[in-house]
Structures are given as structure tokens and as C-alpha cells.
Amino acid sequence: MNVVVVESPAKAKTINKYLGSDYTVLASFGHVRDLPPKDGSVKPDEDFAMAWEVDSASTKRVKAIADAVKESDRLILATDPDREGEAISWHLLEALAKRRVLKDVVIERVAFNAITKQAVQEAMRHPRAVDMELVNAYLARRALDYLVGFTLSPVLWRKLPGSRSAGRVQSVALRLICDRELEIEKFRAEEYWTVDADITAGSDPFRAKLVTLNGKKLQKLSIQDRASANAAVEAIKSADLSIASVEAKPAKRNPPPPFTTSTLQQEAARKLGFSATRTMQTAQKLYEGVNIGGETTGLITYMRTDGVSMVPEAISQARDVIGKEHGSLYVPSSPRMYSTKAKNAQEAHEAIRPTSFSRLPQTLNLDEDMARLYQLIWRRAVASQMESARFERTTIEIASADQKTGLRATGSVLQFDGFLALYQEGRDDEEDEGETRLPKVTQGVSAEAGKTYADQHFTQPPPRFTEASLVKRMEELGIGRPSTYASTLQVLRDRDYVQMEKNRFHPLDKGRVVTAFLENFFARYVEYDFTAGLETQLDKVSAGELDWKQLLRDFWTEFRGAVDEIGDLRIGEVLDALNEALAPHIFPEKEDGTDPRLCPSCGEGTLSLRLGKFGAFLGCSNYPDCKFTRQMGEQDAEPKIEGDGQVAIHPETGKPIVLKDGRFGIYLEMEVEGEDKPKRSSIPKGWDAKALTEAQAIQLIDLPRLVGEHPDDGQPITANIGRYGPYVHHEKTYANLPTVEEVFEIGLNRAVSVIADKRANGGRRGATATALKELGEHDGKPVRIMSGRYGPYVKYEKINATLPKGTEPDSVTLEQAMEWVEAKAAKGGKKKAPAKKKAPAKKKTTTKKTTAKKTTAKKPAASKKAETE
């Protein structure tokens, strides 16, 4: 018997069918071991020893594989054909070796680029050993990421409260976004004008642009005001013009190469509006395949690749399809060959292409995301082997007799569309490239200027990054690996370092503070060249040219020293550096020229960054005499409430109720006799603080309000406004109310009814979730998207899988939902946890005779914990 191990269960079923009954194909479900997310998992003092851990879900899978290997004589590792796949194979071998099941077992490693019967069977005929050089590169990368994250993040927590984490690649990607924002803030628009004219020269009129004035060639900013533009118009009108030259040149545009991981993410973002994560999830499904003629077949080759080449058989297929679909004119005389220009690219694998070019997009029945992405991949790969597009570019120069005034007209006419008949590459910032036809004119003939056009413009700041342009920039700089871009960008969103607005990255204040801190105190480690240089060294490790532990030693010596240097750094020094670095953002220049750091409340203090539990904010240097604060991003320096305003006198205590403006909004405050701290109450959402009445202020400061005693047990029922809105409370039950006003109006009968309804529907756990969307059935059981307290989630049987951040419930398909459900189940979802707790409980009741047994039952668990640490 032969045991084959792949990564996913879907792939396992397919490959088992290809290989037949002599093979047992099992899934590892990705990595079977990982570094525990705690300090000490990588030990620099022990020559970078790494403490790997097998979680509970993976333990079951490793056991299943080990049991199968015991009954076989050959183990074939068929994980994905990249560094990560190589590492998964190595991890599995290490885990099996600890179980002592590999004795007398032949171990082979196979890699296939596509999940088709032919590709899999061909790979089985060419086994090899696990590539330890690739594994070493993986180990070095994991150690580097771990050491940077678990060394730098605690520094951030100490010096910048509210910060979440730092990472080797994530921090550099964040710096790109923040640097671009700083460029935009520093940018000052400049006015400029362009002047055009309609020209006739014994022909139809055509538009020409002024390029020479007073004998000087014009630059973009040469004409800076209306007066200069009017003078230019007069110069054109008074000039004796003629056609100085006419030049027509043929031009070609060649097709782009097939997709790599990076270019697929970029183009899917531009053309389909997909995030990098959505693109890779959909590509994974296309790679793992669909049912065609009763057999699961992969539709595309492996989607994590830097290569742009295709094997000769694929090129031949593509050329055949081009001839059939478009005709022989669209097939070039010889196949096109491509090589990558990306920095630090690995070209060991093919580009992303269809496994069969004859499988036309319109002939497949796929879900919407898969259909759109497959069409994009198919078209790009086919177009890469098509004939070039041919144009004729014409330039007409018009000059005055004294050569002091000159105009130019340019036109482009498409003569043969070539690959453009099928595919045109997208751009992040579209330019007008429409066809412009010019009339036929003769050199030397007289020309006349008709209508003139003087147009005002202003220079524009550089655009913020889209996902496509950021991925492109990271690849150009050699930062990280395309296969990790999706997860890196998702981390930045999850950490609330950035947010997407109109599909462009906007850095949030938390992200800007972290970046400014790293640039000032760890500049070397967020430099683009340094990060790219590490990638080059990792490539040398994978090529066998550099020892991976030597790379780590060199890095750690410098990095540890840099961390130690700032250990005694005072918070004041940090704030001074951040004030200067973030000045264009937090202290923008005022139009009236006054000091942007002058406190708008007291008029004497200086504004400066302050660090609080929830992050950075601006405060006055005259604190505590002046309590003015504002959030970093607020450019309006005026306080929302002028000072502390008394709004009422409490009728029972005689104490003033004061309206205050704090860091987290406007609130009420009242001193309480015998208490150290005053009583406070936030202003409810939707209420205007400036229009607050005395009665409302008294009602708010008196919360919680006693509604009455519950008729069943005599315990109090209260009404209040909490973090999640208005509610009533009795014992351990909290029931939401529809409006704030009801907190002050609800009577005892209504409160009892609301609490009873809540208990009938699941008590505090809030089982009143409603279905947002019915997705259909899986294995005869319903799959739904439900509304939850913390956001929408997929419900299937007893598994609840949270929707990824930013996912719209209406856009979710059944296939996506089941993928999230399977992932949740693979992690050992919540439904399995109670089962583990119940088993020991039963044993406990049957073996309750002595305490000795109870003690010995716990010892194996303690031993296991010690092993994992």
C-alpha cells in the first residue's frame, strides 16, 4: 500500500481517483506544526532552536497518517510545489519520526503544477527527496518574522500604548502607505495653463497644443496665470503659421505575459474589484478543480508563482485556440517567450494558466467569482501568445514664420488589433488613450488658427495606493513574497492601521504613529532596501549559497542591539520625535499664519501628542489647568464645548451637573458626597449636547433608573444605557430596548415582558439572531448567514463561522460559506470543545473512590504541556 499526503481534503479525493486502489490519499489540512505564539518559541541563545507545537486538530490528522503509514511500505509527500509546501512535507516527516513509524518506509516527494490526471501521474513517475535548502529558507523566514514580531511588538506596547504589533514585512508595507499620505499632506497645488487651437491647413480642422512660445520650449508649469495664457492666445492669433513637418511612424504594442501571483492580484483588483485575499481564495478553488464529466479536474495551474513562462505543450495549445477562435493572422510566426523583471523573483514554476486552453470560459458552469477569475486568467494566457497590435502614430508640427510660436498635434490610429481583440491590461490611474485621427496635410502649406482654448489646471498630489498599485510597488521593491501579500494587507486592516475608502488605502492615526516611531527609532528595519536585501539573502539560502543560521546570527546581533539601545528611552523623547515627524498631519499650517500648536482652549499652552490606554491623542501642555484634548485626525482646533458648562443643579443633592468635552466625546459629570470619583454619564448617540435640557441632564446623571421589583422574586429591574445601547436588567438577564427614550419611560409590566422574551429566546446568549441570507443546502442541511452581536456569520449545523472583515453578506456564495465552515471545523470549532470536557467528567464520577486516581489522571496532561513549551 502507498500512502500519499496532500494539503486539502478536496485535493485528496480527486487524486485518490486518479491513482486508484493501490493508493491511500490523506490530507494534512496545511501545516501540522507551528511556532506557539509566545515568547521563547525561537531561542537565539540555543543557536536558534525552534519549539514546534502540534495543536489538537493536527494531532488527530498526524495520528491518522501515522496509522496508515504503519500499514504501508511507501510514503509519498505531494504537498504544494513551493517553499511552504516543502516545509509542510518536512514538518510531517518530523512529526511521524517522533511516532517512530518511518522505519523501512520509502519516503518520496512529488510536486505537480496542476491537478489533472496527466500532471499527477507524470509527477508520480519522477519522485525526489525533500529539498532541505527550501526548508532551510522557510525556517529562516519563520525565525526572522517571529524574532522581529515578538521582540518589536512588546517595545511598541511599552512605548506606544494602544499599538497592536509590528512585523518584518507588514511594517514596511504600512510605511509605504504612510509615506504616500505624508507626500499628499506636504503637497501644495500649483496653477498652470494649457493653450490649444483648432488648426486648418487646406483640411478639416484639428486640435493642436501650444509647445513653443517666444522661441522657448514650454514646460508643464511655464504658463502660470490667466494673463500669461491670454498673451499666448494672442501670440497664436497674430502668428503667420505653416505646417513645419508631418511624420507618420508605425508602432507596435506587445501583449503582457501570463499572470504571476502578483500580477493576478493586481489585475483582479483593477478589473474585478477583488481584494488580494478574495483573489487567492478563488484561485485556490480553480486550482483544486470542479467536476467535469464525472471527474474532478483542476482548471488552472498552481497560483503561487513568480514565473511568467509556459511549457511548450501549453504554448502549442494556446496557438491552436488562437487560430480557431481568431484566425491565422492573430497567430505570430513563432511562440512568444517571457522572462520576469521583478526583483528577487523565483522562476521555478510556470505562470498561472489554464490547464487546458480548449476549456473556453463560456463552456464552464462556475459560480460568479470563479467564472470571472477563470475568464481573466484564460484571456491573459491566450493573449500572451497572440500577435502584436499595430498602430500608426502621426505627429504634425505647426510653426510661425519667425519660429517663435509652435504647436503640435499627435494622433494614433489602430491598424491591426492583434491581442487587443481579446485582452487589454488595466491601469491604476487610467490615461486617455483613445484613437485620435488627424487629417492628411502637406508639409510647407499655410495654416490658420481658428478657435483657441486656454484651460486652467492645478497639479495633483500622488494618488493613494490601491491594492493593485501597492502590490505592484512591493514587488518592484522586492518586499516580501507575492504569496504573502494578501495576508500582509489583511493584517494591516485587522490591526486598524489602515482603512479602505473608495478602494484606496488610507492610514489611520494608530498606523501613522507606529510608522513614525519605527522610522525614528528602528529606521534600518523599515528601510525598503534592507527588507529587500533580506529577501535576497533568503533566496541565497534556498539556492544553497548561504547557511540559514548564519543569516539569523548576523541579523539578531544587530537587531538585539538596536532594541536594547532604546530600552531606557523616555516617553518624552518619543513624543518629541513623533511631534516632529507627524507635524504635517497633526499640526497643519493655518491660513492666518498663527501657531498651529497653540491650544485653542486656553490660548497659552502648546499642543503635543499624548499617549493613553487607547492610543495617541493631542493634549495641552497646561494640563491639568487646561484639559483640552482632541483626536489626531481632527483638524478643527476649536473645542466642541467651550470650557466646562453647568447645565443643571441636581434637585436632591444640590450639586451642579457639568457638561464636559473629553477624549471620547461629550459627557456629564456630578460630584457625589463621600465619593472620591465623580459620577459621569455619556451623551446618548443622536442627542445634541448643546441642546441638552436640565430635565434630560438630571435623567442621564441619575442612571441606572429603578423601574420596579420583579413580581416573581422581588429583585429590582433597572433601565440604563450601556456600550451596546439602551437595555433593562434583572438578575443576570440584559434585554435591549429599541430607543434611548424608553429607558426613561418603560413601565414595570413592559420591562417584565421584555425580560421574559429575552429568556425565552436564549437568555444572555442572545439566540434571537435573524437570518440575513439563505444560501441553500449542503448535504441536505441548510446554510445561512445570520446576524450576530459581533457581526454576520455563517451557520451550518452547529458550526458558526465569522465572515471575514469587510465581506458583504449579500455577496457571499454557498461555496465561500462552506469553505469558511470547513476552515472553522478544521481548527477544532466550538462544537467539539464541550465533548472533550464531558468525557473526563464521567470518568470522575465512576472513579471517585480515592483522590490518588484523580491526581494521576492529571499528570499526563501536565507532561504534555511541558513537551509543547
N, C-alpha and C positions, 0 to 999 in steps of 0.2 A: 504493500500500500504506500502511496505517495501523499504526503501532506503538503498542501500549498497554502501559504498565508498571504492574503491581500489586506488592504486597509478598510474597505467598506463592505457591509453585508450585501448591498445591491450588486457590487462587482463580484463577490464570492459566488452568488447564484449563477450569474452569467458565465463566469469562467469554468465553473463546475460542469455546465452543459457542454462547453467547448471541449473539455478534456476527457470527459467520460467517467465510467465507474471505477477505474483504477486510481482515481484521484479523490482526495477529500479536501475541499477548499474551505478554509475558515477565515474569518475577518478579525483583525486586531482592533478595529474601530480607532484607527490612528495610533498615537503613541501609547505604549503600555506603561511607561515610566516617565516621571517628570521630577524637576527640582522642587522640593517643598517651598512654598512662598514665605520663607522665614530666614532670618539671619543665620549664617553658618552652613548653608547648603553648598556653597563653594568655599573651600578652605585654602587661601593663599599660603598660609604658613605650613601646609602639608602638601606642597607642590601642586596646588590647585586640585586637590582631591574633591570629587563631587558626590554628594549624598543623594542618590536617586531613590525615588519612592514610587511604589505601585499602589494606586488607590484601590478602593474596594471593588469598583466596577471592573477595572482592568485585571484584578486578581482572578476573578471568575473566568475572564477570557483567556488569560495565560494558562490557567488550570485546564480549560477545555482543549487548548492547543497542545499542552504537555501530555494530556491523556491520549490524544490522537497520535502524537509522535511516539509514545511508548509502543504503539501497535504498528509502527511503520518502520521502513528502513531508509526513507529519504525525506528530507525537509527542504522544500523549495520556497524561498522568500521572494515574493512577487509584489513587493510594495512599490510605490510610485517611483518613476525614473528621475529623481532629483536628490539633492542633498538631504532633504527632510525624509524622503523615502528610504534612503540608505541608512539614516540614523534610526528609523523605526525598525528596520531589519536587525541592526546591531543591538538595539535595546531588547528586542525579543530574544535574540540569542543569549544575551547576558541573563535575562530572567529565566530562560529554560535551563541554562547551565547551572544556576543555583538550585534548580529542581532535579538536577542530575538525570536528565532524560535524553541527553545527546550522545551517549556512548554508543559507538558502532552505527551512528546515523550519518548518512551522507548529507552534507549541507551545501545547497546551491542557491545562488542569487540570480534571478532573471529579471529583466526590465523590458516592458513593451510600451510603445508610444501611443498605442491606440487599442481600444477594447473591441477588436474584431477577431473572428476565429483564426484568420490567417496570421494576424500580428501576434496573437497569443501563442499559437502553435510554433511559429517561427522562433519566438523568444525561448520557448522550452528546448529547442534544439541547440541553443547557444548559451548554456549556463556559465556563470563565473563565480568568483568569490566576492564576499562583501568588500567594497572599496574602502579600506581603512583611512585613506587620505581624505576622502569626502567626509567620513565620520569624524576625523580629527578637526576638519574645518567647522563642522557642526558643533563639536564640543567647545571649540574656541569661541564661536559666536555666542553660544548659550552662556558660557562663563563671562564673557565681556558684558553681555546685556544684563546678566544678573549682578555683577560687581558694580556696574555703573548705577543700576536702579536701586539696589539695596544699600549702596554707600551714599549716593547723592540725595535720594529721597528723604532720609532722616535729617540731612542738613537743611533741606527745604522746610521740613516740618518745624525745626527749631528756629530757623532764621526768618521764615515766612509763614506764619500761622495761616491755615486755610488752603495752603498748596496741597496738591494731591500726590504728584510723582514726577520724576524725571526719567528719561531713558536715552540710550545711546543714539538712536535714530529719531525717536519721537521728538526730542528736544530740538534737534536740528531742523526737522520739518516745521515745528512751531516757530522757530526763529525765522524761517523763510516767510511765513505768513505775517509775523510781527514786523519784520524789516520792511515788507511791502507796505504795511499800514503806516509805518513811520515815514516812508517816502511820500505817501499820499498826504499826510499831515503837514510835512515840510514844503510840499509843492505850492508854488504861487503861480496862478494862471497869468499868462502874458497875452496881450491882444496882438493880433496880426490880421492882415487883409490879403485877399487874393483878388486879382483882376483878370477877367476873361473878356473875350469879344467874339461876336459872330463874324466870320470872315467869308467873303465870296471872292473867287478868282476865276470868273467865267464858268462858275459851277454853282451847285446848290450850296447854301450857307453851312458852315461847320464851326464848331466851337474850338477856340484856341486860347491857351493860357499865356499870360504875360510872363516872360522869363528873363528879359533884359530891359533895364531902364537906365537912361543916361549913360549908356555904354558899359554898365556893370551888371554882372550876372546876379539875379535875385536869389536870396536865400529865403527860408521859410518865414523868418521874422523881419525881413527887410522893410516891409510896409507895415508900420505900427499904428497908424491912426487914420481917421477918415480924410483928413486934409491931404495926407500923402497919397491915399488911394484916389482921391479926386484929381490930384495932379497927374497920376499915372494914366487915368482915363483920358485926360486932355492930351497927354503925350501920344496916346494911340490914335485919337481922332485927328490930330494935326500931322501925323506921320505919313510919308509917301511910301506905302507898303508894296512889297512884291514877294513872290514865292522864291525863297532863297535855295531850298533844296527839298527833294522828295525822295525818301528812302523806304523801300519795302524789303523786309527780310523774312525768310521762313524761320519758324521757331517750332520746337518740339516740347512736349511735356510727357515725361515718362511716368508709368504707374508706380505707386508706392509698393513696397514689399509686403508679403503676407504679415499677419499680426504676430507680434510678440505679446507677452503678458502685459507689458506697459502700454504698448500702442492699442491693444484691445481695450484696456481700461479707459484710455483717453478718448478713443473714438466712440465707445459705448456711452460715455458721459456726454459727448457733443451731440451725437445723432439720436440716441435713445433716451437720454436723461437718466441713465443708470448711475448709481454710486459704484465705487470700486468694489464694495462688498457684494452688492447685488449682481454685478457683472461676473464675479468669480463664482458665486453660488450657482448662477445659471449655467456658466461654462462647465462647472463640475457635473451638472446633470446631463449636459450634452455629451460630455466625455464618457460618463458611465453608461449612457445609452438608453434607447427606447425599444419597445417591441416592434420588430419589423418581420412580417411573415412567420410569426410564432417564435422568433429568436431575438433575444436582446442584443442590440448592436450599438456600439459607440458611434456617435455621429461626427465627433471631432477628435483630433489628436490631443496629446497632453497639453494642458493650458498654462502650465508654469514653465516658461521658456524664454531665453534671451535670443534664441536663434531665429534667422529670417530665411533659411534655406528650406527647400523641399526635396524629397528623394526623387530620383529620375522617374520612377513609375507614376508618382503623383503629378509631376510636371507633364508627363505624356497624357495622362487622363484629362488634365485641365485644358491642354491644347486641343484635344479631341472635342471636348464640350464647347469650347470657343468656336471651333469650326462649324459644329452642328447648330449652335444657337445664334451665331452672329455672322457666319460666313468666313471664307478663307482670307479675305482682306484684313480681318482682325487678328489673324494668327501671325506673329512675327516669324521671320525666316529662321531664327534659331532661338532656343529656350533662353529665358532671362535668368541670370544668376545674381544672387544678392549676398552681401556681407554686411554685418551690423556696424554702425558707427557709434553706438552707445558706449560710454565709459564703463570699464570693468565688466563688459558683457561676457556671458558664458554661452558658447555656441555648440554645446554638446548635443542639443536636441533640435529637432525640426521646428519650424514655425508652426503656429496654430492654423490648421487647415481642416477641411472636411476629410473624413476617412474615405469617402467615395465622392468624386466630383459629379458623378452621374446622378447622385441623390439630390435633385433640384429642390430648392426650398418650398416651392409651391406644391410639391408632391407629398410632403410630410404633414402629418396631423399632430401638431405640438401645441403646448399651452403658449399663451401670448408672449411671455418673456423669452422662452426657448426659441420660438419661431422667429422673433425679431433678431435675437443674437445670432442664431444659426444663419439667417439670411445675410447679416452683416459679415460674418466670417467667410461664408461661401463666396459672396461677391468680391470681397477684398482678395481672397486667394486666387480666384479666377482672373480678376482684373490684373493681378501681378504678372500674368503671363500673356497679356494682350498687347496689341500694337500701340505705339505711342500716339497721342493726339497731336495733330499738326495744325499750326496757325500761320497766318501771315500778319506780321506786325509792321504797321506803316507809321512813319514819322514825317510830318510836314513842318518845315521851319519857315517862318514869315519874318522878314526884316525890313526896317526902314532904309531909305537911300543913304542916310548918314550912319547907319549901323548902330545908332544909339538906342533904338527900340526894337525888341524882338519878341515874337510869340511862337508857341509850339503847340501842335495838335498831334495826338497819338491815337492810333486805332488798332484794334485787333480783330481779325476775322478767323473763325474756326473753319478750316478747310476739310478736316477729317477728324471725327470724334474719337476714334480708337477706343481706349479703355474707358473714356468718359461716357460711352454708351451704357456702361454698367455701373461705374463707381466713381465718385468724386470725394476726395478726402476732406474732412471737416476742418474748420479752424476755430480757435477760441475767440478771436476777435475778427469777425468777417470783414473783408475788404470788397469793394465793388469791382468785380472782375467781369462785368457784363460785356457782351460783344459790342464794339463801337466801330461802325463802318464809316470810312472817310470817302468823300467824292474823289474822282480822278482829276488831278490838277497837273499843270506843266510847270517845270522849273523856269523861272525868269518872267512869268507873266505877272501883270499888275494885280494887286489885291486891294480890296476895300474892307474897312471895318464898319460893321453895322452897329447893332445894339451892343452896348458894353454892360458888364456886370462887376460891381465892386461888392465883395462879400466879407463881412466881419467874422472872425473866428477867435477862439481862445484855445491856448494849449491845454491839453488834458493830462491829468496825473496818470501814472501807470495803473493799469486795471488790477483789481484784486484777483487772486488766484481762483480759478475753478478747480474742480477735482482733476480735470484733464490737464490743465496747464501746470498744476502743482506736481502731478505725477511726472509730467514731461521734464519739469525743471529738476526734480530729484534724480531722475535718470540721467539727465545731462551732467549733473554734478557728481554722479556716482555715489549717491547717498542711499544706503540700504539696498534692498533687493526688490525687484518688481513683485515677487510673490508675497512680500510682506507689506506692500503699500496699503492694501485695503485695511488690514488690521491696524496699521500705524495711524491712519487718518481717523479710524473709528475710535481709537483710544483718545485722540485729541478732542473729539466730540463728547465722549463719555466723561472725560475729566472736566468738562465745562471750560476748556481752554479756548475753544473756538465755537462759532455757530455759523450755520449756513443761511445766507439771505440772498434770494434770487440766484441760487446755485453758485454763490461765491463765498469764500472763507472770510469771515470777519473775526479777528481775535477779540476775545473777551478780556476784561481787566485782569482776571486771575492769570490768564496765559501771558499777558504782557509783562506782569510783574515777575513771573518766573523766568521769562526770557531775559529781561533786563538784569535780573540777579545773576543768571548763568553767564551772560556776556561780560559782566563786570568782575565776577569772582572765579569763573571757570571758563574763561574765554577760549582757551585752546580746545576744550572738549565740545564746543558747539560751533567750531570753525568748519566751514564746508570742506576745505581741503583735508583737514585732519580726519574727518569722518570718512571721506572718500579714500584716503590713504589706508585706513584700517581695512576697508573692503578689499583694496589691492593686496594687502598682506594676507587676508583670509583666502584670497584666490591663490596665493602662493602656497598656503598650507594645503589646499585641495589639490594642487599640482605636485605636491611632494617636495617643494623647494624651500619650505620653512617649517621648523618644528613648532607645533602649536603651543607648547608650554613655554617656549622661549618668547613667543609673541606675547603671552599673558604676563610673563615676568617683566618684560620691558614696559608694558602698559601699566601694570599695577604699581611699579616703583614710582613712576611719575605721578600717577593719579592719586595714590595714597598720600603722597607728599603734599599735593595741592589741597586735598581735603583737610589734612592736619593744619595747614597754614591758616585756614580761616576758622579753626576751632574756637579761637579766643576773640573772633571778630565781634565788636559790639553792635547792637541793633542800630544805634545812632549812625554808625559808619555805613551800615547797609542802607538806611533810609536816605542819607545824603547822596549816596551813589544813585539810588533809584530816582530821587527827585530830579537829578540832572539828566539821567538817561531818558526819563519819561516826560520831560518838560513840555515838548511839543503837544503831547496828548493831554496832560493834566493841568498845565498852565499855559494855554494858548494865548498868544498876544491879543491884547484888546485894541479895538479900533480907535479908542480915545487916547491910547498910549500910556494908560495908567498901569501900575504894577499888577500883573495878573495873579501874584501870590498874596496880595493884600486881603486880609479877612473882610468879607462884605458885611459881617455882622457887627464886630466891634470897631472896625476901621483902623486898628492898631497892630494886631497880631499878623503873623506870617503863616500862610497855609503850607502844610507839609504832609507827606504821607504818614499814616499811622497804621500799625498792624494790629488787627483784632482777631478774635477767635475764628471769624468767618472770612478773613481776608483783609486786603488793604482798603483804606478809605482816607479821605483828606480831613484834617482837623486843624484847629487854630493853635498857634504857639502860646496863646494866653490862657490855655486850659489850666485850671478849672474855672477861672473867672469868665472865660468865653467858651461856651460849649458848642460852638458852630461845627457841624460836620457835613460832608457831602460825599456821595459816591464818586469814584474816579471818573467815570464816563460822563458825569453831568457837567455841561459847560456853563449852565446858568448859575452864576455865583450868588444870586440872591437867595436868602433863606426862604423856605416856604411859609414859615410863620415868623413874624417879626418879634424876636425875643420870646420870653415865656409869658403867655397871655392868660390871665384869670378869666374863666368863663362862668363860674358859679360859686356859690357858698353852699356847702352841704347843710341841709336843714337840720340834721340830727347832731352832727359833730361840730358844726360851725367852722370847719376847716375849708380853706379855698381849694377849688378844683382848678388845676392849671393845665393849659394846653401847651405841649412841648413838641419840638421837632428833633427827633433823634435819628440815628444812623439808619434805622429800619422803618422810618416813617413817622407820622404824627401820632401822638398818644396823649392820654390824660394821666395826671398824677395828683395824688392827695396824701398829705401826711396823716399817719394813724397814731393815735395816742398810745404810748408804751411800746411801739414797734420801732425797730432800727431802720427798716426799709419802708419807703412809701408804698402805697397801693397804686397800681397802674392798670390802665386799660387801653387797648389799641382802638383806633377808629375803624369801624367795620368797612369793608370794601363797598364802595358805592355811595358812602356818606361823604358830604363835603365838610371838611373840618372848619372852614371859615364860616359856614352857615350853621354850625352846631348851636342848638338852643340850650338854655340852662337845664330844662327838664331832661333832654337827651344826655347831657353830661352826667347828671345825677344818676340816671338809669344805668349808664355804662359803668360808672365807678362802683356802683352797688352790686355788680355781677360777681358771683353767680346769684340768680334770683330763686328764692324758695317758692316753688309752685304749690306745694302741699305735701301731705303724707299719703303714701300709697295705702289704699283701703285694705289690702290683703295682709300687710305686715307692719304698717305704721312707720316704715322707713321714709325719709324725705325724698322728694323728687325735685330736682333743681333744673333750671334752664341757664344756658351760658353760651358764649361764643368761643370756639376753640380754633385750633390750627386748621381744621378741615371745615369750618363753618359753624352755623348755629346748631344746637343739639339740646336734648333733655337727657337727664342722667338719673338712674335709680339702681342702687347696689352696683353690680358690675356691668350693667347694660347702658350703652350710649346709643341714642337714636337721633338721627339727623332731622332737622327741621327745614322746611323749604325756604324760609326768609328770615332775615335778622329781626324784623319787626315781631315775628311770632315769639321770639324769646321773651318779650315784654308783655305779650298778650295771651299766651296759651294758658288755658284753664286746666284744672285737675283731671276732669273727665277725658279731655283730648290727650293730655300727657299720658294717662294710663293706657289709652288706646294705642298711641304711637309706640309705647314701650312693649305692649303686648304683641303688636305686629312684628316688631324687630325680633323678639324672642321666638315667635312662631316661624320666622324665616331664617333661623340660624344664630340668633343671639349676636354676640360681639363679632363673630367672624363674617358677618355681612353676606350671607348666602343669597342676597337679593340681586345678584349680578344678572343683567339682562343680555340677551344675545344681540350682538351688533350685526352679525352676518352668518347665514347658514352656508357652509362651504360644500356640503354634500356628505357622502358616506365613505368610510374606509373599512373594508372587511365587514360591511353591513351595519356599522355603528356610526352615529352622527359626529361630524366635526364642525365646531362652531367657533366664532370669535366672540368672546364675552367682554363686557365692560367690567373692569375691576377697580378697586380703590386706588391702585397704583398704576393704572393704565390698562389698555386692552391686552387680552391673552387668548391663546388657542386652547380649547378644551376638547380632549378626546379621551373617552372613558374616564379614568381617574388621574390622567396627566394634564397639568396646566403648564403651558409653555408661553413665556412672555414674548411679545412681539419685539423685534429689535428696535432700538431707539430711532425715531423718525419715520417708522413704517406706518403708512396709512392703512387702516383696516380694510377699506374698500378695495385696495389694490392687491390684497393677499389672495393667492390661489390655493386650491386644495393641496397641490404638490408642495408648495412652500410650507404650508402649515404642517404637513406630515413630516417634512424634513426637520422642522423645529421640535416637533413632538419626539421624533426618533433621537434627536440630539439630547433632549432632556432625559429621555429614558436611558440613553447610553451613559449619562452622568450619574445614573442611580437616582432617578427622580424621586419626588417626595412620597409617592405611593409605596415605595419599598422600605422606607425608613421605619414605619411602625412595625412591620413584620419582624425586623431584627430585634426590636425591643421586647416583643411579646414572647419570643422563644425562651430567653433566659428567665422571664417572669414565671413561666410554667414550671421550669426546672426548679426554680427557687422554692415553689410550694411543695414539690414532691421530695426535695432533699433538705427539708428544713430541720432535720434531726439535730445536726451539730453545726457550730459556727466554723469548724475546721473545713468542711466541704465548701462552704461559701468563700472562704479565703483562697483555697486552692483553685477555685473556678476563676478567680480574678487574675491569677498570676500569668497565664498565657497572654492575656490582653496587655498587661504591663510590659511583658517581654517583647511583644510585637511592636509596641510603641517605641521602645528603646532601639529596636533594629532600624525603624524608619528614620529616627532622628540622627 
